[in-house]
Amino acid sequence: MAKRHRRPLAVTIAACGVFVLGVGYCLAAGQALFQYSMLARLPLPVPAWYFPVGNALWGGLWLVLGIGLWLGREWSRRTALIAIPVQFVLWLADWRLFTRSTIAIQSFGFEVAWRFVAAALGMVLLFRAGGWPTYGRGTAAAAPDAPTEKTPTDVQ
């Protein structure tokens, strides 16, 4: 039986952070659905469905990526490395196009700094995730070209 490797700490932190981000977006989508009738009456620059649909899509993506990171799937790490900067840029565009409230304008500096630091930390954790190819798999699956030990029947 192949020996399982321990999950690196960076992978664990990244997986938990991405999963919590997904839960937060799903909760925001649920809140937007519960308050949909109120959102429909407000003079918003976007349709009322924008909030639950956008949050549900991002929440679903982050939940799937968090689970994939926890399980050690390389596709989830690569997708997260793409999704983190894409979401940051889309958030900036969304804020620039649709935000008009005084409190949002006053808190923009803090919010952009917080999101930038969180995105940078996530990128660093995902880039630093040492041992990524071998984590979660047997040693033979991780390094198929690695020399194997010879048994007495193999030696002639």
Number of C-alpha atoms within 10 A of each C-alpha: 4 9 10 12 13 11 18 16 12 18 25 18 17 24 27 17 16 26 24 16 19 24 19 18 23 23 16 18 23 17 14 21 17 12 13 15 11 11 18 13 9 10 9 12 10 12 11 20 14 13 18 21 16 15 21 22 15 19 24 18 20 28 23 15 25 27 16 20 26 21 17 22 17 14 12 22 24 14 14 23 17 12 18 18 16 12 13 16 12 11 14 14 12 11 15 11 11 11 15 12 8 9 9 12 13 10 10 15 10 10 13 15 11 12 14 15 12 15 18 14 13 22 19 14 18 21 15 13 20 15 14 21 15 18 21 20 19 14 16 14 13 15 12 9 8 10 8 8 7 8 7 7 6 7 6 4
